[in-house]
Amino acid sequence: MPTYEYRCEACEYTFEELQPITAEPLRDCPKCHQPRLRRLFGTGAGLIFKGSGFYITDYRSESYKAAAKKELEQAGCGSDNCKCKNESD
């Protein structure tokens, strides 16, 4: 969720609020309670990525993955014929 910065045009109070991207902008100032808040432009800091990781291999196309698997199989990797395995013996 991004962090948005707000400023009240009535009392000039400035604060940050963590909100979903789909949320409507706040309208009422938490300090003076006037409906004069404006969302300021910002960089969107506070965005959190969750998951197993964000690596280039997480987003490869299926055709790329299939070609890479075929290449490994042709090299004998993953079997008793694996060159990598036999070199360490």
Secondary structure, 3 states (H helix, E strand, C coil): CCEEEEEECCCCCEEEEECCCCCCCCCCCCCCCCCCEEEECCCCCCCCCCCCCCCHHHHCCHHHHHHHHHHHHHHCCCCCCCHHHHHHC
